[in-house]
Amino acid sequence: MAIFEPFFYIIGLVADVYYKLVIIQIALYWLLHFNVIKVKNTYAHKTIKFLEAITEPAYKKIREKVKPFNGIDFSPLIFVLALIFISRLAFRMSELLI
């Protein structure tokens, strides 16, 4: 069973990195929304495009099941909660197999 320990650890690590990328994307969105960062900032624009390319496929799958409510898209929140669950479960499984 110890052979699966690195597998679960890597899954947890990937989920944790993906979680952090989603949080950065949300923070950048709000910074742009409140004009803390200007839309014409090329670095911010490239970063947002990169993060959208990474996260949009997952958001799209969630939006198919959960429609926006009163114009509010809950897909990032649901995705973050799922990533936290997967990360914690994978790390816990890797600890149990040691």
Secondary structure, 3 states (H helix, E strand, C coil): CHHHHHHHHHHHHHHHHHHHHHHHHHHHHHHHHCCCCCCCCHHHHHHHHHHHHHHHHHHHHHHHHCCCECCECCHHHHHHHHHHHHHHHHHHHHHHCC
